[in-house]
Amino acid sequence: MNYRKGNNSDLEQLRELGLKSWTQFKNELTDDNWNSLSETIGSHKSYSNLLKTSECIVCENETKEIVGMAFLVPNGNPTEIYDEKWCHLRFVSVDPNYRGNGIGKKLTELCIESAIEKKEKTMALHTSEIMGSARHIYEKMGFEILKEIEPRLGVKYWLYTLELKKWNKSLHTTKPKLH
């Protein structure tokens, strides 16, 4: 696997990966909520906006197909969920055919390392009750629930934060490098 910075030439592969990886949640949501989610994750605009405002990290397989992605949005980009002082993690996604290989963890680690290099203080993310695998990874990496937030798409969500000065590289045995 190769990890590298994503860019605008990856836009269509990012969109396809979003749809492919998030379809697993279709049966967990009402039709209306699934349609709302798939509209967002299937939109070129969603990824184009993220590429403009954040650092994209992708994982490619041996044929250069993008099988994982994550976006690190720097501080100064507040939303209704995220404080302006926090950087935040968005759209950490892995192709279902590549799950269980540590790609989501590696993408998250790379985002944390990048945030530390950029002198960020706090990283935040939000995740839901239907994303058990993701929650497990984040909690194991030191993210802590700050609070429950308003339900989205009809499911329970939590806001997590990680104080980056507490990040301990030695707890993570693999440190993939960006190429």
N, C-alpha and C positions, 0 to 999 in steps of 0.2 A: 504494500500500500504506500502511496505517496501523498503527503500532506503539503498543500501549497495555498497561497493567497488566491482567492477567487476574484474574478473581474467581470466586466460587462460581456465579454465573449462567452461566458458561462451561463448567461441568463436563461436560455431555454433548458439547459440541463438542470439548473437549480429549480426551475418551475416544475419540471417533470419529476424530479426527486421529491419535491414537496408533496405533490399529488400522490406519488407512489407510497411514500412513507406514512402519510397521514390517513390514507384510506383505511388503515386498520381500525380507526376510531369511528367509522361510518355507522356501524351497528350499535354503538354506544350512545348515539345522538338521535334526536328526532330528525325527520326529513328536513324540516325548516332549518334547524341548527346545522345539519350537515351541509345543506346548500349554502348557508352563510359562510361556513368554514372553507368549503371547497372553492367558493368564489374568491376568497382572500388568498388561499394557497395556490390557486390556479392562475392568478393574475400576474402578468409580467410586471405590472406597476408595483406590486408588493416587493418583488426582488430588486427591481430597478431602484426604488426608493431606499431600500436597505443597502444596496451597493454604493449609493451616493453618501449615506450618512454613517456607514459602519465599515468595519474590517470583516471581510468574509474569509473564512478558512474552509477549504474543501479537502476531502479525501478522495483520491482517484484509485481505481483498480489498475491492473496491469495493462488494460486496453484504453486507459485514459478516460474511462467513464466515471463521472462523479457519483460516488456511492455514499457520501456523507457531507454534511455542511453545517456550519454554525456562523452566526453573525455577532460580532462584538460592537455594540453601540456605545460610543464614548460618553462620558458625563457631558452635561450641557444640553442633553436631548430629553427633557422631561416629558412624561405622558401622564395620563390620569392614574397610572400605577407607579411609575418610577420617579423618584426624586431627581432633581437636576444635578445633584452632586454625585450620583451613582452612574457607573457604566452598567450596561445590562446585556444579557445574553438573549438572543432570539433565534428561533427556528432551528434548534439543534435537531437534525434529522438524519436518519440512516436508512438506506435501502433495506427493505425487509429481508432480502436474500443475503445480506451481510451482517445482520444482527448477531450479537453474541461474540463478536470479534474485538470488542473494546474500542470501536471507532467512536462512539458517542463520548466515551470517557476521554479519549485522546483529543478529540476536538475541544472538549470543555477545558482540558488541561492547557492546550495551546492558547485558548482565549484567556485563561487566567494568567499565563505567562506573559502574554502580550499586554494585558491590562497592567500588570506589575511593571513592565518595562516603560509603559506610558505614565507611570506614577499615579495610577488610579488608586483610590482608597477602598471603595466598596463596590462589589459586583452584585447585581440583583438579577433575578429571573422570576417568572411565574410559571406554575405548572398545576396540573389538575389531578383529581382523583382517578381519572381513567388512564393516567400516564404513570403507572406504578414503577416500571423499569427506570424511567427518567428520574423520578423522585428518589429512588434507591441510589442511583449513581450520584446525584447532587448531594444527598445527605451524607453519603460515604466520603465525599470530597470535602465536607465541612460546611456546606451551605446549611443555614438554619432558617426555620420558618419564622418570619417576622410577624405575619398576621394572615388571617384568612381574608380574601378579598371577595368582592361581589361575584356571584356565579356568572360564568360565561358559557354560552352555548348550552345552558341548562345543567351544567355540572359545577361542582365545588372546585375552587381554585385557591392556591396559597401564594403569597409573595415570600420569596426566599432571599436572603442576603448572605454574602461572604465578605468578612473583613479581610482584605488582601494581605495585610501585615501578618495575619495568622496563618497564611498559606505555607505549608511545609512541603517543599519539593521532595524531601526524603521519604514521605509517605507514599509517593507514587513512583513505581519502579520503572516505568517506561516514559521516556521523554522524547517523543518523535520530533523531528526537526522539519521545519518548512523548507521546501525546495523552490 
